[in-house]
Amino acid sequence: MASKKSFPFGTDGNPLGGVPLSDAVKESAQQIWLAGLGAFSKAQAEGGKVFEALVKEGTTLQRKTQTVAEEKITEATQRMASAAGEMGSRAAGQWDKLETIFEDRVAKALGRLGIPTARDLQALHDRIDALTAELAQARKTSAPRSAKATAKTAGRTTGKAAGKTAGKATHPTPTKRAAPRARKPAAK
């Protein structure tokens, strides 16, 4: 008979010694299954704790992120407000310059056309008021003279003398002068 070769795993070629190979595979599979169930059970029991810890960390991170975002938004808002204010002041200065230039050009054009300015009209009004006051003063002082003159002419009984004084005016009446005509624009 032939001699049996010796195997390093056991007498009959089984790695577990005298246990058949199919039983060893079954037992190994059973241990793997039990280890999986144990891991699942442990994950289930500790999963709630881990989940709560993750929620706490997420909440903390969200608060930090919101705080940083609000600071950045506030900073950006302040920058934009200061930039808008600066641009507004620049624009106002430019509008003032433009307005002054426009007013000067309109005044020059009106002067070329012979249209008086507001200052010219005010000076005329002041002059008219002064002349009106002088005229009123002159009438007050000349009123006693004219009363004496009428008394003298009333005492005369000749019709010839009465006819001469009736045709003459005692005081010259002021007449208004017409406003100067506007100049015609020069032909182009």
C-alpha positions in Angstrom: 0.0 0.0 0.0 1.0 3.4 -0.6 2.0 5.5 2.3 0.0 8.6 3.2 1.7 11.9 2.8 1.6 14.1 5.8 0.0 17.5 5.4 0.9 20.4 7.5 -2.8 21.1 8.3 -3.7 17.8 9.8 -3.8 14.1 9.1 -6.6 14.1 6.5 -5.7 17.5 4.8 -8.1 19.5 7.0 -6.6 22.8 8.3 -8.6 22.6 11.5 -7.3 19.3 12.5 -10.0 16.7 12.7 -13.0 19.0 11.8 -14.2 18.6 8.3 -13.8 21.6 5.9 -17.5 22.3 5.4 -18.0 22.6 9.2 -15.1 25.0 9.5 -16.5 27.3 6.8 -19.9 27.2 8.4 -18.5 28.2 11.8 -16.3 30.9 10.2 -19.4 32.3 8.4 -21.4 32.1 11.7 -18.7 34.1 13.5 -18.6 36.8 10.8 -22.4 37.0 10.9 -22.4 37.4 14.7 -19.6 40.1 14.5 -21.7 42.0 11.9 -24.8 41.8 14.2 -22.7 43.0 17.1 -21.4 45.9 15.1 -24.9 46.8 13.9 -26.3 46.6 17.5 -23.4 48.7 18.8 -23.9 51.3 16.0 -27.6 51.4 16.7 -27.1 51.9 20.4 -24.3 54.5 20.0 -25.6 55.9 16.8 -28.1 58.1 18.6 -25.3 59.5 20.7 -23.1 60.1 17.7 -26.0 61.7 15.8 -26.7 64.1 18.7 -23.0 65.0 18.9 -22.9 65.7 15.1 -26.0 67.8 15.4 -24.4 69.9 18.2 -21.2 70.3 16.2 -23.3 71.3 13.1 -25.2 73.9 15.1 -22.1 75.4 16.5 -20.5 75.6 13.1 -23.7 77.1 11.6 -23.7 79.8 14.3 -20.0 80.7 13.6 -20.7 80.8 9.9 -23.7 83.1 10.3 -21.7 85.4 12.6 -18.9 85.7 10.1 -21.3 86.2 7.2 -23.2 88.9 9.1 -19.9 90.7 9.9 -18.9 90.6 6.2 -22.4 91.8 5.1 -22.2 94.7 7.6 -18.7 95.6 6.5 -19.8 95.5 2.8 -22.9 97.6 3.6 -20.7 100.2 5.3 -18.3 100.3 2.4 -21.1 100.7 -0.1 -22.8 103.4 2.0 -19.6 105.4 2.2 -18.9 105.0 -1.5 -22.4 106.1 -2.3 -22.1 109.2 -0.1 -18.8 110.0 -1.7 -20.2 109.6 -5.2 -23.2 111.7 -4.2 -21.1 114.6 -2.9 -19.0 114.4 -6.1 -22.1 114.5 -8.2 -23.5 117.4 -6.3 -20.3 119.4 -6.8 -20.4 118.7 -10.5 -24.0 119.7 -10.7 -23.2 123.0 -8.9 -20.4 123.7 -11.4 -22.7 122.9 -14.3 -25.4 125.1 -13.0 -23.0 128.0 -12.5 -21.7 127.6 -16.1 -25.2 127.4 -17.4 -26.4 130.5 -15.5 -23.3 132.5 -16.7 -23.9 131.6 -20.3 -27.6 132.4 -20.2 -26.8 135.8 -18.6 -24.3 136.6 -21.3 -26.8 135.6 -24.0 -29.5 137.8 -22.4 -27.0 140.7 -22.2 -26.2 140.4 -25.9 -29.9 140.6 -26.6 -30.3 143.7 -24.5 -32.5 142.1 -21.9 -31.9 143.7 -18.5 -30.8 141.5 -15.6 -32.5 141.3 -12.3 -30.0 143.7 -10.9 -30.7 146.2 -13.6 -34.4 146.0 -13.0 -33.9 146.4 -9.2 -31.7 149.5 -9.8 -34.5 151.0 -12.1 -37.1 150.3 -9.4 -34.9 152.0 -6.8 -34.4 155.0 -9.1 -38.2 155.2 -9.7 -38.9 155.1 -6.0 -36.3 157.9 -5.4 -37.8 160.1 -8.2 -41.3 159.5 -6.9 -40.3 160.6 -3.4 -38.6 163.7 -4.9 -41.7 164.6 -6.9 -43.9 164.2 -3.9 -41.6 166.5 -1.9 -41.5 169.0 -4.7 -45.3 169.0 -4.9 -45.6 169.7 -1.1 -43.3 172.7 -1.3 -44.9 174.1 -4.5 -48.5 173.7 -3.2 -48.4 177.0 -1.2 -47.0 178.9 -4.2 -49.7 177.7 -6.5 -52.4 178.7 -3.9 -50.9 182.3 -3.9 -50.9 182.4 -7.7 -54.5 181.3 -7.9 -55.5 183.9 -5.4 -53.9 186.7 -7.4 -55.5 185.6 -10.7 -58.9 185.3 -9.0 -58.7 188.9 -7.9 -58.3 190.2 -11.4 -61.6 191.0 -13.1 -60.4 191.3 -16.6 -61.2 188.5 -18.9 -58.0 189.0 -20.8 -55.8 188.2 -17.8 -58.0 185.2 -16.8 -57.7 183.8 -20.3 -53.9 184.0 -20.3 -53.4 182.2 -17.1 -56.0 179.6 -17.9 -54.1 178.4 -20.9 -50.8 178.0 -19.0 -49.9 175.0 -16.8 -48.4 176.0 -13.4 -46.2 172.9 -13.2 -44.9 170.7 -15.8 -46.4 167.2 -15.5 -43.9 164.3 -15.6 -44.1 162.0 -18.5 -43.1 158.4 -18.5 -40.4 157.5 -20.9 -40.8 154.3 -22.9 -38.5 151.5 -21.9 -35.6 151.1 -24.3 -36.2 148.7 -27.1 -34.4 145.4 -27.2 -31.6 145.2 -29.6 -32.0 143.0 -32.6 -29.6 140.1 -32.6 -26.8 140.4 -35.1 -27.1 138.6 -38.3 -25.1 135.5 -38.6 
